[in-house]
Amino acid sequence: MRVVFDTNVFTSGLKYGGKPAIALQVAATGECVLVTSEDILLEIEDVHAEEASVEREKCDLDVGW
């Protein structure tokens, strides 16, 4: 079986767990074939780059830089 996960499934599965994490684990075992597109991969990259930027800003505020 082939499946497509959107950005929300990747982000939720990696960050929060639950059913999205289970879906990622199933894909990792090879029980299904994960297919994606360049657009989805770029969106995932954008979301995680934005989250990393926000975390850096929080750290800067915490240390007073």
DSSP file with accessible surface (Angstrom, degrees, kcal/mol):
  #  RESIDUE AA STRUCTURE BP1 BP2  ACC     N-H-->O    O-->H-N    N-H-->O    O-->H-N    TCO  KAPPA ALPHA  PHI   PSI    X-CA   Y-CA   Z-CA
    1    1 A M              0   0  172      0, 0.0    32,-3.2     0, 0.0     2,-0.4   0.000 360.0 360.0 360.0 138.5    0.0    0.0    0.0
    2    2 A R  E     -a   33   0A 197     30,-0.2     2,-0.3    32,-0.1    32,-0.2  -0.853 360.0-174.3-104.0 140.1    1.3    3.5   -0.8
    3    3 A V  E     -a   34   0A  33     30,-2.7    32,-3.1    -2,-0.4     2,-0.5  -0.956  16.4-150.6-132.7 152.7    0.5    6.4    1.5
    4    4 A V  E     -a   35   0A  91     -2,-0.3     2,-0.5    30,-0.2    32,-0.1  -0.992  11.8-161.4-122.1 125.1    1.1   10.2    1.4
    5    5 A F        -     0   0   23     30,-0.6     2,-0.1    -2,-0.5    -2,-0.0  -0.905  11.9-141.2-103.9 136.3    1.6   12.1    4.7
    6    6 A D    >>  -     0   0   78     -2,-0.5     4,-1.7     1,-0.1     3,-0.6  -0.305  35.9 -90.8 -85.5 177.1    1.1   15.8    4.7
    7    7 A T  H 3> S+     0   0    5      1,-0.2     4,-2.9     2,-0.2     5,-0.3   0.861 124.2  59.0 -57.0 -38.0    3.2   18.2    6.7
    8    8 A N  H 3> S+     0   0  110      1,-0.2     4,-2.7     2,-0.2     5,-0.3   0.874 103.6  50.9 -62.7 -37.5    0.9   18.0    9.7
    9    9 A V  H <> S+     0   0   36     -3,-0.6     4,-2.6     2,-0.2     5,-0.2   0.942 113.3  45.1 -66.6 -45.3    1.4   14.3   10.0
   10   10 A F  H  X S+     0   0   34     -4,-1.7     4,-2.2     2,-0.2     5,-0.3   0.956 117.6  43.6 -61.3 -49.3    5.2   14.6   10.0
   11   11 A T  H  X S+     0   0   15     -4,-2.9     4,-2.4     1,-0.2     5,-0.4   0.944 118.1  43.0 -64.8 -48.4    5.2   17.5   12.4
   12   12 A S  H  X>S+     0   0   40     -4,-2.7     4,-2.7    -5,-0.3     5,-1.7   0.908 114.1  51.6 -65.0 -41.8    2.7   16.1   14.8
   13   13 A G  H  <5S+     0   0    9     -4,-2.6    -1,-0.2    -5,-0.3    -2,-0.2   0.889 116.7  38.7 -63.5 -39.4    4.2   12.6   14.7
   14   14 A L  H  <5S+     0   0  126     -4,-2.2    -1,-0.2    -5,-0.2    -2,-0.2   0.836 127.6  32.3 -79.9 -32.6    7.7   13.8   15.4
   15   15 A K  H  <5S+     0   0  105     -4,-2.4    -3,-0.2    -5,-0.3    -2,-0.2   0.849 133.8  16.0 -95.5 -37.2    6.8   16.5   18.0
   16   16 A Y  T  <5S-     0   0  164     -4,-2.7     2,-0.3    -5,-0.4    -3,-0.2   0.637  83.4-148.8-116.7 -21.9    3.7   15.2   19.8
   17   17 A G     >< +     0   0   23     -5,-1.7     4,-0.7    -4,-0.2    -1,-0.3  -0.631  46.4 112.6  88.4-143.3    3.3   11.5   19.2
   18   18 A G  H  > S-     0   0   52     -2,-0.3     4,-1.9     1,-0.2     3,-0.3  -0.272  92.5 -20.3  70.3-153.7   -0.1    9.9   19.1
   19   19 A K  H  > S+     0   0  180      1,-0.2     4,-2.6     2,-0.2    -1,-0.2   0.868 136.1  56.6 -61.6 -38.5   -1.7    8.5   15.9
   20   20 A P  H  > S+     0   0   38      0, 0.0     4,-2.2     0, 0.0    -1,-0.2   0.918 107.5  49.7 -60.4 -37.9    0.6   10.5   13.6
   21   21 A A  H  X S+     0   0   16     -4,-0.7     4,-2.3    -3,-0.3    -2,-0.2   0.903 109.6  51.2 -65.6 -39.4    3.7    8.9   15.3
   22   22 A I  H  X S+     0   0   95     -4,-1.9     4,-2.4     2,-0.2    -1,-0.2   0.923 108.7  51.6 -63.0 -42.2    2.1    5.5   14.9
   23   23 A A  H  X S+     0   0   30     -4,-2.6     4,-2.2     1,-0.2    -2,-0.2   0.917 110.0  49.0 -61.6 -41.9    1.6    6.1   11.2
   24   24 A L  H  X S+     0   0   29     -4,-2.2     4,-2.3     1,-0.2    -1,-0.2   0.899 110.2  51.7 -64.2 -39.0    5.3    7.2   10.8
   25   25 A Q  H  X S+     0   0  124     -4,-2.3     4,-1.5     2,-0.2    -2,-0.2   0.904 108.0  51.3 -64.7 -40.5    6.4    4.1   12.7
   26   26 A V  H  X>S+     0   0   52     -4,-2.4     5,-1.4     1,-0.2     4,-0.6   0.934 111.1  48.1 -62.3 -43.7    4.3    1.9   10.4
   27   27 A A  H ><5S+     0   0   17     -4,-2.2     3,-1.2     1,-0.2     5,-0.2   0.899 108.3  55.4 -63.7 -37.7    5.9    3.5    7.4
   28   28 A A  H 3<5S+     0   0   89     -4,-2.3    -1,-0.2     1,-0.3    -2,-0.2   0.799 102.7  56.1 -67.0 -27.9    9.4    3.1    8.9
   29   29 A T  H 3<5S-     0   0   90     -4,-1.5    -1,-0.3    -3,-0.4    -2,-0.2   0.607 114.2-116.4 -79.2 -12.0    8.8   -0.7    9.2
   30   30 A G  T <<5S+     0   0   57     -3,-1.2    -3,-0.2    -4,-0.6    -2,-0.1   0.531  77.8 129.2  88.6   7.2    8.1   -1.0    5.5
   31   31 A E  S   <S+     0   0  141     -5,-1.4     2,-0.3     1,-0.0    -4,-0.2   0.718  82.4  16.9 -67.8 -19.0    4.5   -2.1    6.0
   32   32 A C  S    S-     0   0   14     -6,-0.5     2,-0.6    -5,-0.2   -30,-0.2  -0.942  84.8-112.3-143.7 164.4    3.6    0.6    3.6
   33   33 A V  E     -a    2   0A  82    -32,-3.2   -30,-2.7    -2,-0.3     2,-0.5  -0.900  26.9-143.8-104.3 120.9    5.4    2.7    1.0
   34   34 A L  E     -a    3   0A  69     -2,-0.6     2,-0.3    -7,-0.2   -30,-0.2  -0.726  20.6-175.9 -85.6 124.1    5.6    6.3    1.9
   35   35 A V  E     +a    4   0A  52    -32,-3.1   -30,-0.6    -2,-0.5     2,-0.3  -0.894   7.3 166.0-117.9 150.7    5.4    8.6   -1.2
   36   36 A T        -     0   0   65     -2,-0.3     2,-0.3   -32,-0.1   -30,-0.1  -0.855  25.1-123.1-148.4-177.5    5.7   12.4   -1.2
   37   37 A S     >  -     0   0   50     -2,-0.3     4,-2.3     1,-0.1     5,-0.2  -0.894  29.8-110.4-131.4 164.4    6.2   15.3   -3.4
   38   38 A E  H  > S+     0   0  144     -2,-0.3     4,-2.6     1,-0.2     5,-0.2   0.895 118.3  56.9 -61.2 -37.9    8.8   18.1   -3.6
   39   39 A D  H  > S+     0   0  127      1,-0.2     4,-2.1     2,-0.2    -1,-0.2   0.909 107.4  47.0 -60.9 -43.1    6.1   20.6   -2.5
   40   40 A I  H  > S+     0   0   27      2,-0.2     4,-2.6     1,-0.2    -1,-0.2   0.936 112.3  49.8 -65.2 -44.0    5.4   18.6    0.7
   41   41 A L  H  X S+     0   0   93     -4,-2.3     4,-2.3     1,-0.2    -2,-0.2   0.907 111.1  49.3 -62.9 -39.4    9.2   18.3    1.5
   42   42 A L  H  X S+     0   0   73     -4,-2.6     4,-2.5     2,-0.2    -1,-0.2   0.899 110.6  50.5 -66.3 -38.2    9.7   22.0    0.9
   43   43 A E  H  X S+     0   0  102     -4,-2.1     4,-2.8     2,-0.2    -2,-0.2   0.919 109.6  50.2 -66.0 -41.9    6.7   22.8    3.3
   44   44 A I  H  X S+     0   0   28     -4,-2.6     4,-2.5     1,-0.2     5,-0.3   0.935 111.2  49.5 -59.9 -44.9    8.2   20.5    6.0
   45   45 A E  H  X S+     0   0  126     -4,-2.3     4,-2.4    -5,-0.2    -2,-0.2   0.927 111.8  48.4 -60.8 -44.3   11.5   22.3    5.6
   46   46 A D  H  X S+     0   0  103     -4,-2.5     4,-2.4     2,-0.2    -2,-0.2   0.922 111.6  49.4 -62.1 -45.4    9.8   25.7    5.9
   47   47 A V  H  X S+     0   0   42     -4,-2.8     4,-2.4     1,-0.2    -2,-0.2   0.938 114.6  43.6 -61.5 -45.9    7.8   24.7    9.0
   48   48 A H  H  X S+     0   0   62     -4,-2.5     4,-2.2     2,-0.2    -1,-0.2   0.861 112.1  52.6 -73.6 -31.3   10.8   23.3   10.8
   49   49 A A  H  X S+     0   0   56     -4,-2.4     4,-2.1    -5,-0.3    -1,-0.2   0.914 110.9  48.4 -67.0 -39.5   13.1   26.2    9.8
   50   50 A E  H  X S+     0   0  139     -4,-2.4     4,-2.3     2,-0.2    -2,-0.2   0.924 111.4  49.3 -65.5 -43.3   10.4   28.6   11.2
   51   51 A E  H  X S+     0   0   59     -4,-2.4     4,-2.4     1,-0.2    -1,-0.2   0.903 110.5  50.8 -63.2 -39.9   10.1   26.6   14.4
   52   52 A A  H  X S+     0   0   41     -4,-2.2     4,-2.4     2,-0.2    -1,-0.2   0.901 109.1  51.5 -64.8 -38.2   13.9   26.6   14.8
   53   53 A S  H  X S+     0   0   43     -4,-2.1     4,-2.3     2,-0.2    -2,-0.2   0.922 109.7  48.9 -64.4 -42.9   14.0   30.4   14.3
   54   54 A V  H  X S+     0   0   59     -4,-2.3     4,-2.3     1,-0.2    -2,-0.2   0.920 110.9  50.7 -63.2 -42.5   11.3   30.9   17.0
   55   55 A E  H  X S+     0   0   95     -4,-2.4     4,-2.3     1,-0.2    -1,-0.2   0.901 109.0  51.2 -63.5 -40.3   13.2   28.6   19.4
   56   56 A R  H  X S+     0   0  149     -4,-2.4     4,-2.5     2,-0.2    -1,-0.2   0.919 109.1  51.2 -62.7 -41.1   16.4   30.6   18.8
   57   57 A E  H  X S+     0   0  114     -4,-2.3     4,-2.2     1,-0.2    -2,-0.2   0.912 109.3  50.6 -62.5 -40.7   14.6   33.9   19.5
   58   58 A K  H  X S+     0   0  107     -4,-2.3     4,-2.3     1,-0.2    -1,-0.2   0.915 110.8  48.8 -63.0 -41.7   13.3   32.4   22.8
   59   59 A C  H  X S+     0   0   71     -4,-2.3     4,-2.0     1,-0.2     6,-0.2   0.910 109.1  53.0 -64.7 -41.5   16.8   31.4   23.8
   60   60 A D  H  X>S+     0   0   69     -4,-2.5     5,-2.3     1,-0.2     4,-0.7   0.913 111.0  46.9 -60.2 -40.5   18.1   34.8   22.9
   61   61 A L  H  <5S+     0   0  138     -4,-2.2     3,-0.4     1,-0.2    -1,-0.2   0.891 109.0  55.1 -68.9 -37.9   15.5   36.4   25.2
   62   62 A D  H  <5S+     0   0  136     -4,-2.3    -1,-0.2     1,-0.2    -2,-0.2   0.864 114.9  37.9 -63.7 -36.3   16.2   34.0   28.0
   63   63 A V  H  <5S-     0   0   86     -4,-2.0    -1,-0.2    -5,-0.1    -2,-0.2   0.477 113.7-115.5 -97.1  -1.9   19.9   34.8   28.1
   64   64 A G  T  <5       0   0   66     -4,-0.7    -3,-0.2    -3,-0.4    -4,-0.1   0.745 360.0 360.0  80.3  25.3   19.4   38.5   27.4
   65   65 A W      <       0   0  226     -5,-2.3    -1,-0.2    -6,-0.2    -2,-0.0  -0.507 360.0 360.0 -85.2 360.0   21.1   38.8   24.0
